[in-house]
Amino acid sequence: MQVNILEAKNRLSQLIKSVQAGEEVVIANRGEPVARLVPAHGVSKKGHVGSGQAILGWIRSHPLPAYARRSAEEIDASIQEQRESWE
């Protein structure tokens, strides 16, 4: 969820409850994100893990280099080749 600074100021208690439930809140200044509210420990009091949006965002912004992108089949074949060379 994204809110502007004034809305965040006026609804801070509600936003904190949303964060405790695992939701990420982005605070924007004139439409530009400037801050994020996330659970302090990553897990709410109820024991539910957050939505994972922060992790997904990081993964999407840090793609694997081309040499590291391989399918499961390619990885299995590579492992099999290495095992055969040991025998």
N, CA, C and O atoms as a GROMACS GRO file, in nm:
protein
  348
    1MET      N    1   0.084  -0.116   0.000
    1MET     CA    2   0.000   0.000   0.000
    1MET      C    3   0.089   0.123   0.000
    1MET      O    4   0.193   0.124   0.066
    2GLN      N    5   0.050   0.225  -0.074
    2GLN     CA    6   0.126   0.350  -0.077
    2GLN      C    7   0.036   0.463  -0.032
    2GLN      O    8  -0.079   0.474  -0.076
    3VAL      N    9   0.088   0.548   0.056
    3VAL     CA   10   0.014   0.665   0.105
    3VAL      C   11   0.106   0.786   0.098
    3VAL      O   12   0.228   0.773   0.099
    4ASN      N   13   0.043   0.905   0.090
    4ASN     CA   14   0.126   1.026   0.092
    4ASN      C   15   0.156   1.064   0.237
    4ASN      O   16   0.099   1.007   0.330
    5ILE      N   17   0.244   1.159   0.256
    5ILE     CA   18   0.291   1.195   0.389
    5ILE      C   19   0.176   1.242   0.478
    5ILE      O   20   0.167   1.200   0.593
    6LEU      N   21   0.089   1.328   0.427
    6LEU     CA   22  -0.022   1.378   0.507
    6LEU      C   23  -0.114   1.265   0.551
    6LEU      O   24  -0.156   1.259   0.666
    7GLU      N   25  -0.146   1.175   0.458
    7GLU     CA   26  -0.231   1.061   0.492
    7GLU      C   27  -0.163   0.972   0.596
    7GLU      O   28  -0.228   0.923   0.688
    8ALA      N   29  -0.032   0.952   0.582
    8ALA     CA   30   0.042   0.871   0.680
    8ALA      C   31   0.036   0.936   0.818
    8ALA      O   32   0.019   0.867   0.919
    9LYS      N   33   0.049   1.066   0.821
    9LYS     CA   34   0.043   1.139   0.948
    9LYS      C   35  -0.095   1.122   1.012
    9LYS      O   36  -0.105   1.098   1.132
   10ASN      N   37  -0.199   1.134   0.932
   10ASN     CA   38  -0.335   1.127   0.984
   10ASN      C   39  -0.380   0.985   1.019
   10ASN      O   40  -0.468   0.967   1.103
   11ARG      N   41  -0.320   0.884   0.956
   11ARG     CA   42  -0.364   0.745   0.975
   11ARG      C   43  -0.254   0.656   1.034
   11ARG      O   44  -0.257   0.535   1.014
   12LEU      N   45  -0.159   0.714   1.104
   12LEU     CA   46  -0.043   0.638   1.149
   12LEU      C   47  -0.082   0.513   1.228
   12LEU      O   48  -0.025   0.406   1.204
   13SER      N   49  -0.176   0.524   1.320
   13SER     CA   50  -0.215   0.406   1.399
   13SER      C   51  -0.267   0.294   1.311
   13SER      O   52  -0.233   0.178   1.331
   14GLN      N   53  -0.351   0.329   1.213
   14GLN     CA   54  -0.405   0.228   1.122
   14GLN      C   55  -0.294   0.165   1.038
   14GLN      O   56  -0.293   0.044   1.015
   15LEU      N   57  -0.201   0.249   0.993
   15LEU     CA   58  -0.090   0.198   0.912
   15LEU      C   59  -0.002   0.103   0.993
   15LEU      O   60   0.044   0.001   0.941
   16ILE      N   61   0.022   0.136   1.118
   16ILE     CA   62   0.102   0.049   1.205
   16ILE      C   63   0.033  -0.087   1.221
   16ILE      O   64   0.099  -0.190   1.219
   17LYS      N   65  -0.100  -0.086   1.236
   17LYS     CA   66  -0.173  -0.213   1.247
   17LYS      C   67  -0.159  -0.294   1.119
   17LYS      O   68  -0.146  -0.417   1.124
   18SER      N   69  -0.162  -0.228   1.005
   18SER     CA   70  -0.144  -0.298   0.877
   18SER      C   71  -0.005  -0.360   0.870
   18SER      O   72   0.010  -0.474   0.824
   19VAL      N   73   0.095  -0.286   0.916
   19VAL     CA   74   0.232  -0.338   0.915
   19VAL      C   75   0.244  -0.457   1.009
   19VAL      O   76   0.310  -0.556   0.977
   20GLN      N   77   0.181  -0.449   1.125
   20GLN     CA   78   0.184  -0.561   1.219
   20GLN      C   79   0.120  -0.686   1.159
   20GLN      O   80   0.155  -0.798   1.195
   21ALA      N   81   0.025  -0.665   1.068
   21ALA     CA   82  -0.041  -0.778   1.002
   21ALA      C   83   0.042  -0.832   0.886
   21ALA      O   84   0.002  -0.928   0.820
   22GLY      N   85   0.159  -0.770   0.861
   22GLY     CA   86   0.248  -0.820   0.758
   22GLY      C   87   0.250  -0.740   0.630
   22GLY      O   88   0.323  -0.774   0.537
   23GLU      N   89   0.170  -0.635   0.623
   23GLU     CA   90   0.165  -0.555   0.500
   23GLU      C   91   0.277  -0.452   0.501
   23GLU      O   92   0.314  -0.400   0.606
   24GLU      N   93   0.330  -0.422   0.385
   24GLU     CA   94   0.431  -0.318   0.370
   24GLU      C   95   0.361  -0.190   0.331
   24GLU      O   96   0.275  -0.190   0.243
   25VAL      N   97   0.398  -0.079   0.396
   25VAL     CA   98   0.339   0.051   0.365
   25VAL      C   99   0.450   0.141   0.312
   25VAL      O  100   0.553   0.159   0.377
   26VAL      N  101   0.428   0.197   0.194
   26VAL     CA  102   0.524   0.290   0.134
   26VAL      C  103   0.470   0.431   0.153
   26VAL      O  104   0.354   0.458   0.123
   27ILE      N  105   0.554   0.520   0.202
   27ILE     CA  106   0.515   0.660   0.221
   27ILE      C  107   0.580   0.740   0.108
   27ILE      O  108   0.700   0.732   0.085
   28ALA      N  109   0.496   0.817   0.040
   28ALA     CA  110   0.542   0.892  -0.077
   28ALA      C  111   0.533   1.042  -0.052
   28ALA      O  112   0.447   1.090   0.022
   29ASN      N  113   0.623   1.115  -0.115
   29ASN     CA  114   0.621   1.261  -0.114
   29ASN      C  115   0.594   1.306  -0.257
   29ASN      O  116   0.680   1.292  -0.344
   30ARG      N  117   0.476   1.359  -0.279
   30ARG     CA  118   0.433   1.401  -0.414
   30ARG      C  119   0.442   1.286  -0.514
   30ARG      O  120   0.485   1.304  -0.628
   31GLY      N  121   0.401   1.169  -0.469
   31GLY     CA  122   0.397   1.052  -0.556
   31GLY      C  123   0.526   0.974  -0.566
   31GLY      O  124   0.527   0.865  -0.624
   32GLU      N  125   0.634   1.025  -0.510
   32GLU     CA  126   0.763   0.955  -0.515
   32GLU      C  127   0.789   0.883  -0.383
   32GLU      O  128   0.794   0.948  -0.278
   33PRO      N  129   0.804   0.750  -0.385
   33PRO     CA  130   0.829   0.677  -0.260
   33PRO      C  131   0.955   0.726  -0.190
   33PRO      O  132   1.061   0.739  -0.252
   34VAL      N  133   0.943   0.752  -0.060
   34VAL     CA  134   1.057   0.800   0.017
   34VAL      C  135   1.086   0.716   0.141
   34VAL      O  136   1.195   0.723   0.197
   35ALA      N  137   0.988   0.635   0.185
   35ALA     CA  138   1.009   0.554   0.306
   35ALA      C  139   0.919   0.431   0.301
   35ALA      O  140   0.817   0.429   0.232
   36ARG      N  141   0.959   0.329   0.378
   36ARG     CA  142   0.879   0.207   0.389
   36ARG      C  143   0.859   0.174   0.536
   36ARG      O  144   0.951   0.185   0.617
   37LEU      N  145   0.739   0.133   0.569
   37LEU     CA  146   0.710   0.080   0.702
   37LEU      C  147   0.700  -0.071   0.686
   37LEU      O  148   0.618  -0.120   0.609
   38VAL      N  149   0.783  -0.144   0.759
   38VAL     CA  150   0.782  -0.290   0.754
   38VAL      C  151   0.789  -0.342   0.897
   38VAL      O  152   0.835  -0.269   0.985
   39PRO      N  153   0.745  -0.464   0.922
   39PRO     CA  154   0.755  -0.519   1.057
   39PRO      C  155   0.900  -0.516   1.107
   39PRO      O  156   0.992  -0.546   1.031
   40ALA      N  157   0.918  -0.481   1.232
   40ALA     CA  158   1.053  -0.468   1.289
   40ALA      C  159   1.128  -0.600   1.290
   40ALA      O  160   1.250  -0.601   1.271
   41HIS      N  161   1.059  -0.710   1.313
   41HIS     CA  162   1.127  -0.839   1.322
   41HIS      C  163   1.088  -0.934   1.212
   41HIS      O  164   1.131  -1.049   1.212
   42GLY      N  165   1.008  -0.889   1.116
   42GLY     CA  166   0.969  -0.974   1.005
   42GLY      C  167   0.855  -1.069   1.035
   42GLY      O  168   0.802  -1.132   0.944
   43VAL      N  169   0.817  -1.081   1.163
   43VAL     CA  170   0.708  -1.171   1.200
   43VAL      C  171   0.614  -1.096   1.294
   43VAL      O  172   0.658  -1.031   1.388
   44SER      N  173   0.485  -1.105   1.266
   44SER     CA  174   0.388  -1.038   1.352
   44SER      C  175   0.371  -1.115   1.482
   44SER      O  176   0.422  -1.226   1.496
   45LYS      N  177   0.298  -1.056   1.576
   45LYS     CA  178   0.273  -1.123   1.703
   45LYS      C  179   0.198  -1.253   1.684
   45LYS      O  180   0.212  -1.346   1.764
   46LYS      N  181   0.119  -1.262   1.579
   46LYS     CA  182   0.042  -1.383   1.552
   46LYS      C  183   0.129  -1.493   1.492
   46LYS      O  184   0.082  -1.605   1.472
   47GLY      N  185   0.255  -1.461   1.462
   47GLY     CA  186   0.345  -1.561   1.409
   47GLY      C  187   0.340  -1.576   1.258
   47GLY      O  188   0.399  -1.668   1.203
   48HIS      N  189   0.270  -1.486   1.192
   48HIS     CA  190   0.263  -1.493   1.046
   48HIS      C  191   0.379  -1.414   0.986
   48HIS      O  192   0.408  -1.302   1.028
   49VAL      N  193   0.441  -1.472   0.889
   49VAL     CA  194   0.549  -1.404   0.819
   49VAL      C  195   0.488  -1.299   0.729
   49VAL      O  196   0.378  -1.320   0.676
   50GLY      N  197   0.556  -1.186   0.710
   50GLY     CA  198   0.507  -1.081   0.623
   50GLY      C  199   0.483  -1.133   0.482
   50GLY      O  200   0.514  -1.247   0.450
   51SER      N  201   0.427  -1.048   0.400
   51SER     CA  202   0.387  -1.090   0.266
   51SER      C  203   0.504  -1.125   0.176
   51SER      O  204   0.486  -1.188   0.072
   52GLY      N  205   0.624  -1.085   0.214
   52GLY     CA  206   0.740  -1.117   0.132
   52GLY      C  207   0.760  -1.020   0.018
   52GLY      O  208   0.847  -1.040  -0.066
   53GLN      N  209   0.680  -0.914   0.014
   53GLN     CA  210   0.691  -0.820  -0.096
   53GLN      C  211   0.829  -0.754  -0.101
   53GLN      O  212   0.881  -0.728  -0.209
   54ALA      N  213   0.888  -0.727   0.015
   54ALA     CA  214   1.020  -0.665   0.016
   54ALA      C  215   1.123  -0.757  -0.046
   54ALA      O  216   1.208  -0.713  -0.124
   55ILE      N  217   1.116  -0.885  -0.013
   55ILE     CA  218   1.210  -0.981  -0.069
   55ILE      C  219   1.189  -0.996  -0.219
   55ILE      O  220   1.285  -0.997  -0.296
   56LEU      N  221   1.062  -1.006  -0.261
   56LEU     CA  222   1.034  -1.017  -0.404
   56LEU      C  223   1.083  -0.894  -0.479
   56LEU      O  224   1.137  -0.906  -0.589
   57GLY      N  225   1.064  -0.778  -0.420
   57GLY     CA  226   1.112  -0.655  -0.483
   57GLY      C  227   1.262  -0.656  -0.500
   57GLY      O  228   1.314  -0.615  -0.604
   58TRP      N  229   1.333  -0.703  -0.397
   58TRP     CA  230   1.479  -0.710  -0.405
   58TRP      C  231   1.522  -0.808  -0.512
   58TRP      O  232   1.611  -0.779  -0.591
   59ILE      N  233   1.458  -0.924  -0.516
   59ILE     CA  234   1.493  -1.026  -0.616
   59ILE      C  235   1.470  -0.971  -0.757
   59ILE      O  236   1.553  -0.991  -0.845
   60ARG      N  237   1.359  -0.903  -0.776
   60ARG     CA  238   1.329  -0.848  -0.909
   60ARG      C  239   1.428  -0.738  -0.949
   60ARG      O  240   1.459  -0.722  -1.067
   61SER      N  241   1.478  -0.663  -0.851
   61SER     CA  242   1.571  -0.555  -0.884
   61SER      C  243   1.716  -0.602  -0.891
   61SER      O  244   1.805  -0.525  -0.927
   62HIS      N  245   1.742  -0.728  -0.856
   62HIS     CA  246   1.876  -0.785  -0.862
   62HIS      C  247   1.872  -0.918  -0.939
   62HIS      O  248   1.890  -1.024  -0.880
   63PRO      N  249   1.848  -0.912  -1.069
   63PRO     CA  250   1.838  -1.036  -1.146
   63PRO      C  251   1.971  -1.111  -1.151
   63PRO      O  252   2.078  -1.052  -1.138
   64LEU      N  253   1.961  -1.242  -1.169
   64LEU     CA  254   2.081  -1.324  -1.182
   64LEU      C  255   2.155  -1.288  -1.311
   64LEU      O  256   2.091  -1.256  -1.411
   65PRO      N  257   2.288  -1.294  -1.309
   65PRO     CA  258   2.362  -1.274  -1.433
   65PRO      C  259   2.331  -1.390  -1.529
   65PRO      O  260   2.291  -1.498  -1.486
   66ALA      N  261   2.350  -1.366  -1.657
   66ALA     CA  262   2.315  -1.464  -1.760
   66ALA      C  263   2.380  -1.600  -1.735
   66ALA      O  264   2.317  -1.704  -1.755
   67TYR      N  265   2.506  -1.602  -1.690
   67TYR     CA  266   2.575  -1.730  -1.671
   67TYR      C  267   2.514  -1.812  -1.557
   67TYR      O  268   2.533  -1.933  -1.552
   68ALA      N  269   2.440  -1.748  -1.468
   68ALA     CA  270   2.382  -1.820  -1.354
   68ALA      C  271   2.239  -1.864  -1.378
   68ALA      O  272   2.183  -1.939  -1.297
   69ARG      N  273   2.178  -1.820  -1.488
   69ARG     CA  274   2.039  -1.858  -1.517
   69ARG      C  275   2.037  -1.991  -1.589
   69ARG      O  276   2.066  -1.998  -1.708
   70ARG      N  277   2.004  -2.097  -1.518
   70ARG     CA  278   1.995  -2.230  -1.578
   70ARG      C  279   1.868  -2.298  -1.530
   70ARG      O  280   1.822  -2.275  -1.418
   71SER      N  281   1.814  -2.381  -1.616
   71SER     CA  282   1.694  -2.456  -1.578
   71SER      C  283   1.732  -2.571  -1.486
   71SER      O  284   1.849  -2.606  -1.474
   72ALA      N  285   1.632  -2.629  -1.422
   72ALA     CA  286   1.656  -2.744  -1.334
   72ALA      C  287   1.716  -2.859  -1.413
   72ALA      O  288   1.803  -2.931  -1.363
   73GLU      N  289   1.670  -2.876  -1.537
   73GLU     CA  290   1.723  -2.985  -1.620
   73GLU      C  291   1.872  -2.964  -1.650
   73GLU      O  292   1.950  -3.058  -1.647
   74GLU      N  293   1.910  -2.839  -1.678
   74GLU     CA  294   2.051  -2.809  -1.706
   74GLU      C  295   2.137  -2.835  -1.582
   74GLU      O  296   2.248  -2.888  -1.592
   75ILE      N  297   2.085  -2.798  -1.466
   75ILE     CA  298   2.159  -2.820  -1.342
   75ILE      C  299   2.173  -2.970  -1.315
   75ILE      O  300   2.281  -3.016  -1.279
   76ASP      N  301   2.064  -3.044  -1.333
   76ASP     CA  302   2.070  -3.190  -1.314
   76ASP      C  303   2.171  -3.254  -1.409
   76ASP      O  304   2.247  -3.342  -1.367
   77ALA      N  305   2.173  -3.212  -1.535
   77ALA     CA  306   2.267  -3.267  -1.632
   77ALA      C  307   2.411  -3.237  -1.592
   77ALA      O  308   2.498  -3.322  -1.603
   78SER      N  309   2.434  -3.116  -1.544
   78SER     CA  310   2.568  -3.077  -1.501
   78SER      C  311   2.614  -3.161  -1.382
   78SER      O  312   2.729  -3.205  -1.377
   79ILE      N  313   2.524  -3.182  -1.288
   79ILE     CA  314   2.558  -3.265  -1.171
   79ILE      C  315   2.588  -3.408  -1.215
   79ILE      O  316   2.684  -3.469  -1.168
   80GLN      N  317   2.507  -3.460  -1.305
   80GLN     CA  318   2.527  -3.597  -1.353
   80GLN      C  319   2.663  -3.610  -1.423
   80GLN      O  320   2.734  -3.708  -1.402
   81GLU      N  321   2.700  -3.511  -1.505
   81GLU     CA  322   2.830  -3.512  -1.573
   81GLU      C  323   2.943  -3.515  -1.472
   81GLU      O  324   3.039  -3.591  -1.486
   82GLN      N  325   2.931  -3.432  -1.368
   82GLN     CA  326   3.036  -3.428  -1.266
   82GLN      C  327   3.046  -3.561  -1.192
   82GLN      O  328   3.156  -3.608  -1.162
   83ARG      N  329   2.932  -3.620  -1.161
   83ARG     CA  330   2.934  -3.749  -1.090
   83ARG      C  331   2.996  -3.858  -1.176
   83ARG      O  332   3.071  -3.942  -1.125
   84GLU      N  333   2.966  -3.857  -1.305
   84GLU     CA  334   3.023  -3.958  -1.395
   84GLU      C  335   3.174  -3.944  -1.405
   84GLU      O  336   3.244  -4.044  -1.421
   85SER      N  337   3.224  -3.822  -1.396
   85SER     CA  338   3.369  -3.802  -1.407
   85SER      C  339   3.442  -3.853  -1.283
   85SER      O  340   3.563  -3.876  -1.288
   86TRP      N  341   3.373  -3.871  -1.172
   86TRP     CA  342   3.435  -3.921  -1.050
   86TRP      C  343   3.456  -4.071  -1.055
   86TRP      O  344   3.543  -4.124  -0.986
   87GLU      N  345   3.378  -4.139  -1.137
   87GLU     CA  346   3.384  -4.286  -1.139
   87GLU      C  347   3.498  -4.338  -1.222
   87GLU      O  348   3.515  -4.459  -1.233
   0.00000   0.00000   0.00000
